[in-house]
C-alpha cells in the first residue's frame, strides 16, 4: 500500500521502540489488546481515530505526530491542488475487519505542536450497518460540504445535510458515516487535549 497508512503503522512502531516500550506496555497504557497494537504497527489493521488517540496518549505524543511530515512552527498553507494530489489517510471504524470507508485529507500535517487536527474527509457508502461506536478525549467539529451524513452519538442519531454542522464531545461514544447508500464530503476538526 503506497498511501500514508503504512507510514502511520511504522511511525507508531518507531516511536514505541525509540522510547524502549514494549507492545505489552502500550497495550496496558492504552487499554487496547497487544494483538491490536501489533496489527496496527504491521499495517494489518487500519484503526479509527479512537484507538490512534489512545496509542498517542500511551506513547506521550500528539495524534498529529503519526501524520507529521515535518516540524514547521510557522503557519502552514494547504493548497487545494496539493490536498487533492497528496495521498489520503484511510481509517476504519471497525478495527476487526479493516473497512476503509473514510479517506482523510490532512490540512495541517506540517504544522508542529498543533492541538487541532483539521481534515477534509471523503465518506464512502458502507454496506455494513453494524457500527462500532468509539470514544476518546477531546472535541470534534464537523461541517457537511457535500452529501448526507449520520452521526450516532450516544443513544441519538443525527442526520446532517450540506451546510449543516455539529460540535460534540468525543468522550461520548459515537460513529460518523454516510447516510444509508450515500457518499459525503466533510470538513472535520478534531481537538485532543494533551
C-alpha positions as CSV (number, residue, x, y, z in Angstrom):
1,X,0.0,0.0,0.0
2,X,1.6,3.3,-1.0
3,X,-0.5,5.7,1.0
4,X,0.2,7.3,4.4
5,X,-1.5,4.4,6.2
6,X,1.8,2.4,6.1
7,X,3.6,5.4,7.4
8,X,1.3,5.6,10.4
9,X,2.0,2.0,11.5
10,X,5.7,2.3,11.1
11,X,5.8,5.7,12.9
12,X,3.9,4.2,15.8
13,X,6.4,1.3,16.0
14,X,9.4,3.6,15.6
15,X,8.2,5.9,18.4
16,X,7.4,2.9,20.7
17,X,10.9,1.4,20.1
18,X,12.7,4.7,20.5
19,X,11.1,5.0,23.9
20,X,12.1,1.4,24.8
21,X,8.4,0.5,25.4
22,X,7.1,-3.0,24.7
23,X,3.8,-3.8,22.9
24,X,2.6,-5.1,26.3
25,X,3.3,-1.7,28.0
26,X,1.5,0.2,25.2
27,X,-1.5,-2.2,25.4
28,X,-1.7,-1.7,29.2
29,X,-1.4,2.1,29.0
30,X,-3.9,2.4,26.1
31,X,-6.5,-0.2,27.1
32,X,-6.1,-1.9,23.7
33,X,-5.0,-5.5,23.2
34,X,-1.5,-6.5,22.3
35,X,-2.9,-8.0,19.1
36,X,-4.5,-4.7,18.1
37,X,-1.2,-2.8,18.7
38,X,0.8,-5.4,16.7
39,X,-1.6,-5.4,13.8
40,X,-1.7,-1.6,13.6
41,X,2.1,-1.4,13.7
42,X,2.3,-4.1,11.0
43,X,-0.3,-2.3,8.9
44,X,-2.6,-5.2,9.0
45,X,-5.3,-3.2,10.7
46,X,-6.4,0.4,9.9
47,X,-7.8,1.8,13.2
48,X,-10.3,4.6,13.7
49,X,-9.2,7.8,15.4
50,X,-10.2,6.5,18.9
51,X,-7.5,3.7,19.1
52,X,-4.9,6.1,17.5
53,X,-5.6,8.7,20.2
54,X,-5.2,6.0,22.9
55,X,-1.9,4.9,21.4
56,X,-0.7,8.5,21.1
57,X,-1.5,9.1,24.8
58,X,0.2,5.9,25.8
59,X,3.3,7.0,23.9
60,X,3.1,10.5,25.2
61,X,2.8,12.2,21.8
62,X,0.2,14.2,19.9
63,X,-2.0,12.4,17.5
64,X,-0.5,14.5,14.7
65,X,2.9,13.0,15.3
66,X,1.7,9.9,13.4
67,X,0.9,12.1,10.4
68,X,3.6,14.8,10.5
69,X,5.9,15.2,7.5
70,X,8.0,18.0,9.1
71,X,8.2,20.3,12.0
72,X,7.2,23.7,10.7
73,X,6.4,26.1,13.5
74,X,5.1,28.9,11.3
75,X,1.8,29.0,9.6
76,X,1.0,26.1,7.2
77,X,-0.9,26.6,4.0
78,X,-2.5,23.6,2.3
79,X,-3.4,24.5,-1.3
80,X,-6.4,22.7,-2.8
81,X,-4.4,21.2,-5.6
82,X,-1.8,19.9,-3.1
83,X,-4.5,18.3,-0.9
84,X,-6.1,16.6,-3.9
85,X,-2.8,15.3,-5.3
86,X,-1.5,14.1,-1.9
87,X,-2.3,10.6,-0.8
88,X,-5.1,10.4,1.8
89,X,-5.0,8.6,5.1
90,X,-7.6,5.9,5.4
91,X,-9.0,4.6,8.7
92,X,-11.7,2.1,9.5
93,X,-14.2,2.4,12.3
94,X,-14.4,-1.4,12.7
95,X,-10.9,-2.4,13.5
96,X,-11.6,-6.1,13.2
97,X,-12.4,-6.1,9.5
98,X,-10.3,-3.1,8.4
99,X,-13.1,-1.4,6.3
100,X,-11.9,1.7,4.7
101,X,-15.0,3.9,4.4
102,X,-13.3,7.2,5.0
103,X,-10.4,8.9,3.3
104,X,-8.8,11.7,5.4
105,X,-7.0,14.5,3.7
106,X,-5.0,16.3,6.4
107,X,-4.9,20.0,6.2
108,X,-2.0,20.8,8.6
109,X,0.3,17.8,8.8
110,X,3.4,20.1,8.5
111,X,2.4,22.2,11.5
112,X,4.4,21.3,14.5
113,X,2.9,21.5,18.0
114,X,-0.7,21.6,16.9
115,X,-3.6,20.7,19.2
116,X,-6.2,20.5,16.4
117,X,-6.3,18.1,13.5
118,X,-8.2,19.6,10.6
119,X,-9.2,17.2,7.8
120,X,-11.3,17.1,4.6
121,X,-12.9,13.7,4.8
122,X,-14.4,11.7,1.9
123,X,-17.0,9.3,3.2
124,X,-17.9,6.3,1.1
125,X,-21.1,4.3,1.3
126,X,-21.0,1.3,3.5
127,X,-22.9,-2.0,3.2
128,X,-22.3,-3.0,6.8
129,X,-24.6,-1.1,9.2
130,X,-23.2,-2.8,12.3
131,X,-21.4,0.3,13.5
132,X,-18.7,0.1,16.2
133,X,-19.0,3.2,18.4
134,X,-15.8,4.7,19.7
135,X,-15.0,7.4,22.3
136,X,-11.8,9.4,23.1
137,X,-10.9,12.5,24.9
138,X,-11.5,15.8,23.1
139,X,-14.0,17.6,20.9
140,X,-14.9,17.3,17.3
141,X,-16.5,19.8,14.8
142,X,-18.0,18.6,11.6
143,X,-19.3,20.7,8.7
144,X,-21.0,18.9,5.8
145,X,-19.8,20.1,2.4
146,X,-21.4,17.5,0.2
147,X,-23.8,14.6,0.6
148,X,-25.6,13.5,3.7
149,X,-24.1,12.0,6.9
150,X,-25.3,10.4,10.1
151,X,-23.7,10.7,13.4
152,X,-24.7,8.2,16.1
153,X,-23.9,10.0,19.3
154,X,-24.7,8.1,22.5
155,X,-28.3,6.9,22.0
156,X,-29.2,9.6,19.5
157,X,-28.7,9.7,15.7
158,X,-28.4,13.0,13.9
159,X,-28.7,13.4,10.1
160,X,-26.9,16.3,8.5
161,X,-27.1,17.9,5.0
162,X,-24.8,20.2,3.1
163,X,-24.3,23.4,5.2
164,X,-25.2,21.7,8.5
165,X,-22.6,21.4,11.2
166,X,-22.3,19.7,14.6
167,X,-19.9,20.2,17.5
168,X,-19.7,17.5,20.1
169,X,-17.6,16.0,23.0
170,X,-15.7,12.9,21.7
171,X,-15.8,11.3,25.1
172,X,-19.4,10.2,24.3
173,X,-19.5,7.0,22.2
174,X,-20.1,8.0,18.6
175,X,-19.8,6.9,14.9
176,X,-19.8,9.1,11.8
177,X,-20.8,7.6,8.5
178,X,-22.7,8.5,5.3
179,X,-26.4,8.2,5.3
180,X,-27.5,4.8,4.0
181,X,-26.2,4.4,0.5
182,X,-24.8,8.0,0.4
183,X,-21.4,9.5,-0.1
184,X,-20.3,12.7,1.6
185,X,-17.5,15.2,2.0
186,X,-17.0,17.0,5.3
187,X,-14.6,19.4,7.0
188,X,-13.7,18.0,10.4
189,X,-11.7,19.5,13.2
190,X,-10.6,17.2,16.0
191,X,-9.2,18.7,19.2
192,X,-7.4,16.4,21.6
193,X,-6.1,17.9,24.8
194,X,-2.6,17.0,25.6
